[in-house]
Amino acid sequence: MPTTITLKIKDEQGNIRKETHEIEDINLIQYVEMMKVVNEIIKELQQDDSLKGFVSDIFGDQYKTSESDAEELVKEMDASFVLKAVNSFQTLAIKMPEKAFKLISVLSGIDLEVLKKQKFIDVMDIYDAIIEENDIEKLVNRIKKSLALTVTRMKFKELVTKAAQKMKQA
């Protein structure tokens, strides 16, 4: 069951209206956008010497930004990597606030500009609702399982196609 939160939205005249928003399981578009934000975070970490140590704070020593490019890291990501990225919101909020809020915006479905105008404690409630509603590790593992199955089937199809071509040539 989705978690309902209340957003306070102020218009140009200063009038405040309250709007409810449901936080629920992320959809495919949100997942893709989440992966883009994680990729942006990795690229930014690689380009900023003062942030290079930050990657090991979040992801551990297994991901060294100086040894691989961002695309390789994204390809190597496992469920624990993405889970750690999402769960490290508090650290991201301090060191890379724009990326942290973009990640929460994507995962909550709340427009980034609306999210930025919320009180920080309310944003933390939104973050908690995202974590409660989504099992990110389960989602990533499920996607990896499907991708592995697809790769296996594609290799089998390629093998059958090559065998058929050889039989035609013989």
C-alpha positions as CSV (number, residue, x, y, z in Angstrom):
1,M,0.0,0.0,0.0
2,P,1.5,3.4,-1.0
3,T,2.7,5.9,1.6
4,T,0.9,9.2,1.4
5,I,2.9,12.4,2.1
6,T,1.8,16.0,2.1
7,L,3.7,18.6,0.1
8,K,3.5,22.3,0.7
9,I,3.6,24.2,-2.6
10,K,4.1,28.0,-2.6
11,D,3.0,30.0,-5.7
12,E,4.5,33.2,-7.0
13,Q,2.2,35.3,-4.8
14,G,3.3,33.5,-1.7
15,N,0.1,31.5,-1.3
16,I,0.7,28.0,0.1
17,R,-1.4,25.0,-0.9
18,K,-1.1,21.5,0.4
19,E,-1.0,18.6,-2.0
20,T,-0.9,14.9,-1.2
21,H,1.4,12.6,-3.1
22,E,1.7,8.8,-2.9
23,I,5.1,7.1,-2.8
24,E,4.8,3.7,-4.2
25,D,7.0,1.0,-5.9
26,I,9.2,2.6,-8.6
27,N,8.3,1.9,-12.2
28,L,10.6,1.1,-15.1
29,I,11.1,4.8,-16.1
30,Q,12.0,5.7,-12.5
31,Y,14.5,2.8,-12.4
32,V,16.2,3.9,-15.6
33,E,16.3,7.5,-14.3
34,M,17.8,6.3,-11.0
35,M,20.5,4.5,-12.8
36,K,21.3,7.7,-14.8
37,V,21.6,9.7,-11.6
38,V,23.9,7.0,-10.1
39,N,26.0,7.2,-13.3
40,E,26.2,11.0,-12.9
41,I,27.3,10.6,-9.3
42,I,30.1,8.2,-10.4
43,K,31.2,10.6,-13.1
44,E,31.3,13.5,-10.8
45,L,33.2,11.5,-8.2
46,Q,35.8,10.7,-10.8
47,Q,36.3,14.3,-11.9
48,D,36.7,15.8,-8.5
49,D,39.8,14.8,-6.5
50,S,38.3,16.0,-3.3
51,L,35.4,13.6,-3.7
52,K,37.3,10.5,-4.8
53,G,37.6,9.2,-1.3
54,F,33.8,9.7,-0.9
55,V,33.1,6.7,-3.2
56,S,34.7,4.3,-0.9
57,D,32.7,5.8,2.0
58,I,29.5,4.9,0.2
59,F,30.4,1.9,-1.9
60,G,33.4,0.4,-0.1
61,D,36.8,-0.4,-1.5
62,Q,35.5,-2.6,-4.3
63,Y,34.7,0.4,-6.5
64,K,37.8,2.5,-7.2
65,T,36.9,5.5,-9.4
66,S,40.5,6.0,-10.5
67,E,40.7,2.4,-12.0
68,S,37.5,2.3,-14.2
69,D,35.5,4.7,-16.1
70,A,31.9,5.4,-15.1
71,E,30.3,3.3,-17.8
72,E,32.3,0.2,-16.6
73,L,31.3,0.8,-13.0
74,V,27.6,1.1,-14.0
75,K,28.0,-2.2,-16.0
76,E,29.6,-3.9,-12.9
77,M,27.0,-2.6,-10.5
78,D,25.3,-5.2,-8.4
79,A,22.2,-4.9,-6.2
80,S,24.3,-3.9,-3.1
81,F,25.9,-1.1,-5.1
82,V,22.6,0.5,-6.1
83,L,21.2,-0.2,-2.6
84,K,24.2,1.6,-1.0
85,A,23.8,4.5,-3.5
86,V,20.1,4.9,-2.5
87,N,20.7,4.4,1.2
88,S,23.6,6.9,1.3
89,F,21.2,9.8,0.8
90,Q,22.2,11.6,4.0
91,T,25.9,11.5,2.9
92,L,25.0,12.6,-0.6
93,A,22.9,15.4,0.8
94,I,26.0,16.8,2.5
95,K,28.6,16.3,-0.2
96,M,26.6,16.3,-3.4
97,P,23.2,17.9,-2.5
98,E,22.0,18.4,-6.1
99,K,22.5,14.8,-6.9
100,A,20.9,13.6,-3.7
101,F,17.8,15.6,-4.3
102,K,17.7,14.5,-7.9
103,L,17.8,10.9,-6.8
104,I,15.0,11.4,-4.3
105,S,13.0,13.3,-7.0
106,V,13.3,10.4,-9.4
107,L,12.5,7.7,-6.9
108,S,9.5,9.6,-5.4
109,G,8.0,11.0,-8.6
110,I,8.0,14.5,-7.1
111,D,9.1,17.3,-9.4
112,L,12.7,18.3,-8.4
113,E,11.8,22.0,-8.0
114,V,8.9,21.2,-5.7
115,L,11.1,18.8,-3.7
116,K,13.8,21.5,-3.3
117,K,11.3,23.8,-1.7
118,Q,10.2,21.3,1.0
119,K,11.5,21.4,4.5
120,F,14.5,19.1,5.0
121,I,12.7,17.0,7.6
122,D,9.9,16.5,5.1
123,V,12.3,15.4,2.5
124,M,13.7,12.9,4.9
125,D,10.2,11.6,5.4
126,I,9.9,11.2,1.6
127,Y,13.2,9.3,1.6
128,D,12.0,7.0,4.4
129,A,8.8,6.4,2.4
130,I,10.8,5.5,-0.7
131,I,12.9,3.0,1.3
132,E,9.7,1.5,2.9
133,E,7.9,1.1,-0.4
134,N,10.7,-0.3,-2.5
135,D,13.0,-3.2,-2.1
136,I,15.8,-1.8,-4.3
137,E,18.0,-4.8,-3.8
138,K,15.3,-7.1,-4.9
139,L,14.5,-5.0,-7.9
140,V,18.1,-4.9,-9.1
141,N,18.6,-8.6,-8.5
142,R,15.4,-9.3,-10.5
143,I,16.6,-7.2,-13.4
144,K,20.0,-8.8,-13.4
145,K,18.3,-12.3,-13.5
146,S,16.2,-11.3,-16.5
147,L,19.2,-9.8,-18.3
148,A,21.2,-13.0,-17.6
149,L,18.4,-15.1,-19.0
150,T,18.2,-12.8,-22.1
151,V,22.0,-13.1,-22.7
152,T,21.8,-16.9,-22.3
153,R,18.9,-17.1,-24.8
154,M,20.6,-14.8,-27.3
155,K,23.8,-16.9,-27.2
156,F,21.8,-20.0,-27.7
157,K,19.9,-18.5,-30.7
158,E,23.3,-17.3,-32.1
159,L,24.7,-20.8,-31.7
160,V,21.6,-22.3,-33.5
161,T,21.8,-19.8,-36.3
162,K,25.5,-20.5,-36.9
163,A,24.9,-24.3,-36.9
164,A,22.1,-23.8,-39.4
165,Q,24.3,-21.7,-41.6
166,K,27.0,-24.4,-41.5
167,M,24.5,-27.0,-42.4
168,K,23.3,-25.0,-45.4
169,Q,27.0,-24.5,-46.6
170,A,27.7,-28.3,-46.3
